[in-house]
Amino acid sequence: MKLLSLVLFPLQCLFVCFRHRKPQQRIQGPVAEPEDIPEDERPFIAAPVVIRDSKGLCPPSMCREASTASSRSVQTEPDYKQLNPALTHLRNSLREAVLECPVDGYKLFIPTLTLKRLIDEDTVRSILKEGSLLALDRIEETTRHILQHSRKLFAILVDRDKTCCISDFLEEGIDDEDLPFIRRSSVGEQTLTLETSQRRRIKTFESWDRESLKTFENEQYRMLAPLLEVKTHHEFTELQTLPYIALSTADPQEDTSAEGGYGEVFQACIHPDHHNFWEYPTYKGQGLLVAVKRLYSSQESSFTAERQFHEALGTNHPHVHVIDLLFTYKKGGKYHLVFPWADGSLRKYWQGRPTPPFDVRTLLWSLKQMAGVASGLSLIHQFNDGTLFGRHGDIKADNILWFARLQDYDDEDGILQIADMGLASVHRLGSRSNVNPASITVPSTYSPPDAFRGRRISRAWDMWSLGCMYLEFVTWIVLGYEAIEDFANWRGNDDDNLEFSSDCFYMTDHQGIRTSVFEWVDHLRSQERCSAVIHDLLDLIMGDMIVLEPQLRSSSQSVWQKLNEIFRTAEKNREYLLKSMPVPADRPLLDEYFSDST
């Protein structure tokens, strides 16, 4: 019997060749060569019936026949469906299921669960059986193997019209764990060869033409959208499609991208199949909204410093007032850090409420957030193990984010979080005051004069900046948002440089605090909305934070404790919180402040 099978096998192959050369139905109108027709516009190509040997394997010559069939034979779609309708249906379903990633050129991908749903047991079995791709006694075993280990590889081959080669890959022991296939780096420009992701040779590709290999290399990523895992760094190739989906155009978001000194930040939405994070607020149930920070610098050291800073803060148990780093990745030579997407910054929050009500809710929320931000900064400045020292370096209202709601935080007015650690750094405790000021990038408005006065940079830098921001916070409570702009202009009037006016809080000679700052504090104290709690806040800001000498500024821990005491008192005493206690504008307070600041 075995001898008879060997004798008949060449006749079977000859029958197949004869069958493939039968006249086919002609396409009406001018006919272009197949390679001149765009792939999406080509008619469906009927897969040849492949005769397997006694082991159920396709002879190499037959696999080459299948891989190049599309360049020699044009069939109409009805003939194709008659031969393998399950394969035709799956190919159509895969092409209908693709989603566009709006980042990096609108590449396509199919979500994981969609792929699992489309490539089920019945579909795989039918394709193997209808296409005569295997001996009948191997179909069930191969079907199970594909579903367990090679679902993505099978989907790629179906999508690329290379289904007949599935058994050849499996025979080599190649499955989804070996994806993506990548170019062999050692070959010349004229030769294209793909290897496994572990750089293992793939024999099956040796019979493929260059164009098929290039198409496979590019299009395989449709089925390989990654799972973005929490607290993980991912390394992606340039061709990788990320599982970001487009937002609804019915409700466009404003300010979804921004640029800073160290990187650009853009909004993205991760498909729900492709992340394993806890539930953050989502965009109408479409996915997880995130802020992606793409660093300008391609140097690994710049990226590592910022990532390690977040790790040092203990991001497995994040502080509720410090932004949480979700994950990081490198793609296209650029490093990316991904954070939850906020509903705005503190400045945007003020702008959206230009005349806040002077009531219990507004004041208690403001006091609670001030104390919380100071607490978060205290974590940055001194870690629990007592061996690390950190500073932020760019505290301002634009870098304090506002979330309308956050998991495990139920304040109906939202929460503030410290963000943008681009200037942040971590040092050993012994080096915390041994930083050359010439190496510091100086933000103009909220930075202290320390660098210009030859003072070593320490955590006190942040306390000045925090005090400036809190003074704006109090201005918003008492006078509204427009007054914050008025305050900036008022400070600029002190500048004797007629060509360029700055709005920093210190004098142009760096030897004192601007007179306009003290005048503004007097202005706030004279308002009807100035209650005892406002006076205490101003005392804390001007006495402990906006102080010329760094060593005289209070620590973040001390400021947090004092703000917490103010908040607790305000919770219990409504008169302390709301009763108007304005001070006459002609009260001589300037001398008192000048003497304290010097």
Protein Blocks (a to p, Z undefined) as FASTA:
>chain_A
ZZmmmmmmmmmmmmmmmmmmpccdddedjdddfklpcfklpccdddddddddfkopacfk
lmmmmmmmmmmbccdfklmmmmmmmlmmmmmmmmmmpccdfeghiaacddfklmmmmmcf
klmmmmmmmnopacfklmmmmmmmmmmmmmmmmmmmmmnopmmmmmmmmmnopafklpcc
dddfkbcfkbccdddfkopacfklmmpcfklmmmmmmmmmmmmcccddehiacdddfklc
cfbdcddfklccehibccdfkbccddddddfklccbdcdddeehlaccddddddfblcfk
lmmmmmmmmmmnopmlccfkbccdfbdcdeehiacddddddfbdfklmmmmmmbacddfk
lmmmmmmmmmmmmmmmmmmmpcfkopaccdfklacfklpccdfbdehiabfnbpaddehj
llgccddfklmmmccfklpccdfklpcfklmnopacdfklmmmmmmmmmmmmmmmmmnoj
klmmmmmmmmmmmpmbfkbccfbfbdfklpaccfklmmmmmmmmmpmklcfklmmmmmmm
mmmmmccblmlpccfklmmmmmmmmmmmmmmmmmlmmmccddcfklcfklmmmmmmZZ
